[in-house]
């Protein structure tokens, strides 16, 4: 079979190229000659409200755009022909190609290879973060079972903070804007004791690790340490408790009408005994004391204030030991490590700081910068982690050994208030401004959302959560500006706890 020589094939392609190029030039020239007449015909035939000069300018611009597209089209055709010529030469030299189409040529093969490498790299880089984001939107009904067990009502204003005693008898403490703190029986929901020694809003309450003492912080620029003695009442029989606490039909995101709002002068616990004088009063702040906590051992306490400082006090002498300064704006929270002399303070300056008092000669401080709005709280876990929540609608988990970036980030749809972490189950409870409470594990996977309706759950902003894992019934408590605290039973499968 005769084979055409390379020179004859190349000459034939050159002739075809010149022929097509000359045809395209003639077509372009004829189009340019007729364009002026076409514009005039359009202006005369169309009924437009635009001025003639404006219409003429528009037609000129459209004509220029059309000419540019024609030139680009011609150049594209010429480039395609050159690529086909190169492919023919490669085929003549013995390299096998899958046809002469541009989509199957050598250049396309190289580009596809580079694209596949880039996409593989992107998948590898963002696989973990994408899976975390997607997992937070998965259904959570089968992950954890949440049940409302008890409501603690009696305060006349919103409840800012709550805590569970660390030693017996186990009681629930609440701090309220009505200038009082109350101690409650967890099992019965009855008020056992009321502290009324503050002259301002009580913003925080924490219990001594081994003794029956409570530490409260107030808007009157002081922190008080006061002793309590309570006797737990007899629990309600199980049958009566079931009848009283029968939950109503669940209504998703129901609203509370103004008629259902509790009266501002609601009846407080009339038979509740009161404590009016503090055993120790800590003074030195020049602003609202927003939070306070006991250091490990209970011999020292730390307070956080709106005067941008945190103070470390000696409990026995009431003397100021250290003033922790460095924040640029008001402090919002402070927390101590359960087993080490570590303190973390959060602030409106979008940062939180870690203060290390383990070495008496050196008091080091580390600054965490990972949020874009007020850090509302930062708390320690049982291990080497810190969990921070912010008004920027994120919660971040940090490793104390590597504090450059968080190891997990939880993104929510509402500002986050004072969070808490379960010691046994390592579950984070997030109270939100939108009346919701959500549960996440330490890796950022959503476990549950506590139920809420018109008659179940919080009706206003949820301010704080705390875990009471030593309690026989409720193991999570929440409080809000609807003037009540709620006890929940959270049942999380053991498989999730192992993860």
HELIX and SHEET records of a PDB file:
HELIX    1   1 UNK A    6  UNK A   45  1                                  40    
HELIX    2   2 UNK A   52  UNK A   92  1                                  41    
HELIX    3   3 UNK A  102  UNK A  104  5                                   3    
HELIX    4   4 UNK A  106  UNK A  135  1                                  30    
HELIX    5   5 UNK A  238  UNK A  244  1                                   7    
HELIX    6   6 UNK A  258  UNK A  260  5                                   3    
HELIX    7   7 UNK A  494  UNK A  498  1                                   5    
SHEET    1   A 4 UNK A 144  UNK A 153  0                                        
SHEET    2   A 4 UNK A 484  UNK A 492 -1                                        
SHEET    3   A 4 UNK A 476  UNK A 480 -1                                        
SHEET    4   A 4 UNK A 462  UNK A 467 -1                                        
SHEET    1   B 5 UNK A 159  UNK A 164  0                                        
SHEET    2   B 5 UNK A 171  UNK A 176 -1                                        
SHEET    3   B 5 UNK A 181  UNK A 185 -1                                        
SHEET    4   B 5 UNK A 191  UNK A 195 -1                                        
SHEET    5   B 5 UNK A 273  UNK A 275  1                                        
SHEET    1   C 4 UNK A 202  UNK A 207  0                                        
SHEET    2   C 4 UNK A 213  UNK A 218 -1                                        
SHEET    3   C 4 UNK A 222  UNK A 227 -1                                        
SHEET    4   C 4 UNK A 280  UNK A 283 -1                                        
SHEET    1   D 4 UNK A 289  UNK A 294  0                                        
SHEET    2   D 4 UNK A 300  UNK A 305 -1                                        
SHEET    3   D 4 UNK A 309  UNK A 314 -1                                        
SHEET    4   D 4 UNK A 320  UNK A 325 -1                                        
SHEET    1   E 4 UNK A 331  UNK A 336  0                                        
SHEET    2   E 4 UNK A 342  UNK A 347 -1                                        
SHEET    3   E 4 UNK A 352  UNK A 359 -1                                        
SHEET    4   E 4 UNK A 362  UNK A 368 -1                                        
SHEET    1   F 4 UNK A 375  UNK A 380  0                                        
SHEET    2   F 4 UNK A 385  UNK A 390 -1                                        
SHEET    3   F 4 UNK A 394  UNK A 399 -1                                        
SHEET    4   F 4 UNK A 408  UNK A 411 -1                                        
SHEET    1   G 4 UNK A 420  UNK A 421  0                                        
SHEET    2   G 4 UNK A 427  UNK A 431 -1                                        
SHEET    3   G 4 UNK A 437  UNK A 441 -1                                        
SHEET    4   G 4 UNK A 446  UNK A 449 -1                                        
END                                                                             
